[in-house]
């Protein structure tokens, strides 16, 4: 489904803007708030604290060999990767996707 915005959504926004988009999604049947959408990012990152709250056993993480490099040049070694089910929107206008 196409996501569209109306003039009401731009209320209080000065154009042009580069504000981040932050959404709430259903992830593995848990409501996750403050998800930052960064269309320029090459990785979907879930911090360990959030992962622990999903109550998914850590042994379901698959190994990752490639480290992540931050904006300041620091290297971070991920604990692993996992595919998670995400639901965006509310019925009847919702979609479910699987993200890594």
C-alpha positions as CSV (number, residue, x, y, z in Angstrom):
1,X,0.0,0.0,0.0
2,X,1.1,3.5,-0.8
3,X,1.7,5.8,2.3
4,X,0.4,9.3,1.7
5,X,0.3,12.5,3.7
6,X,-2.3,15.2,3.6
7,X,-1.9,19.0,4.3
8,X,-3.0,18.2,7.9
9,X,0.2,16.2,8.4
10,X,2.3,19.2,7.5
11,X,0.8,21.4,10.1
12,X,3.6,23.2,12.0
13,X,6.3,21.9,9.6
14,X,8.4,24.5,7.8
15,X,9.2,23.4,4.3
16,X,11.7,22.3,3.0
17,X,12.6,20.1,6.0
18,X,14.9,17.2,6.8
19,X,13.1,16.1,10.0
20,X,13.4,12.4,10.9
21,X,10.3,10.2,10.5
22,X,9.5,8.3,13.7
23,X,6.7,5.7,13.7
24,X,5.1,3.1,15.9
25,X,5.0,-0.5,14.6
26,X,3.8,-3.9,15.8
27,X,6.9,-6.1,15.9
28,X,6.4,-9.8,16.7
29,X,3.1,-8.9,18.4
30,X,4.8,-6.1,20.6
31,X,4.1,-2.5,20.0
32,X,7.4,-0.7,19.5
33,X,7.3,3.1,19.7
34,X,9.9,5.6,18.5
35,X,11.1,3.7,15.5
36,X,13.4,6.0,13.4
37,X,12.9,5.6,9.7
38,X,16.2,6.5,7.9
39,X,15.9,5.8,4.2
40,X,19.6,6.4,3.7
41,X,20.6,3.7,6.2
42,X,22.0,0.4,4.9
43,X,21.2,-1.5,8.1
44,X,18.1,-2.1,10.3
45,X,19.4,-1.9,13.9
46,X,17.6,-3.2,17.0
47,X,19.4,-2.5,20.2
48,X,19.9,-5.4,22.7
49,X,17.6,-3.9,25.3
50,X,14.7,-3.8,22.8
51,X,15.5,-7.3,21.6
52,X,15.5,-8.6,25.1
53,X,12.0,-7.0,25.7
54,X,10.7,-9.0,22.7
55,X,11.5,-12.2,24.7
56,X,13.0,-13.9,21.7
57,X,15.7,-16.5,22.7
58,X,19.1,-15.2,21.8
59,X,19.9,-18.5,20.2
60,X,17.6,-17.5,17.4
61,X,20.1,-14.9,16.3
62,X,22.1,-15.9,13.2
63,X,25.9,-15.1,13.2
64,X,27.1,-11.9,11.5
65,X,30.7,-11.6,10.3
66,X,30.6,-8.0,9.1
67,X,31.1,-5.2,11.7
68,X,29.1,-2.0,11.6
69,X,31.0,1.3,11.4
70,X,29.4,4.4,13.0
71,X,29.5,8.0,11.8
72,X,32.4,8.7,14.1
73,X,34.4,5.7,12.7
74,X,33.8,3.5,15.7
75,X,33.4,-0.3,15.0
76,X,30.6,-2.3,16.5
77,X,30.3,-6.1,16.3
78,X,26.6,-7.1,16.1
79,X,25.4,-10.0,18.2
80,X,23.7,-11.4,15.1
81,X,20.7,-11.0,12.8
82,X,17.1,-12.2,12.9
83,X,14.0,-11.9,10.7
84,X,11.1,-10.2,12.5
85,X,7.5,-9.7,11.4
86,X,6.3,-6.1,11.3
87,X,2.8,-4.8,11.0
88,X,2.3,-1.1,9.9
89,X,-1.1,0.7,10.0
90,X,-4.5,-0.3,11.3
91,X,-7.1,-2.5,9.7
92,X,-8.3,-2.3,7.0
93,X,-5.3,-0.2,5.9
94,X,-2.3,-2.2,7.1
95,X,0.5,-4.3,5.8
96,X,2.7,-7.0,7.2
97,X,6.3,-7.4,6.1
98,X,9.3,-9.4,7.3
99,X,12.5,-7.4,8.1
100,X,16.0,-8.6,8.8
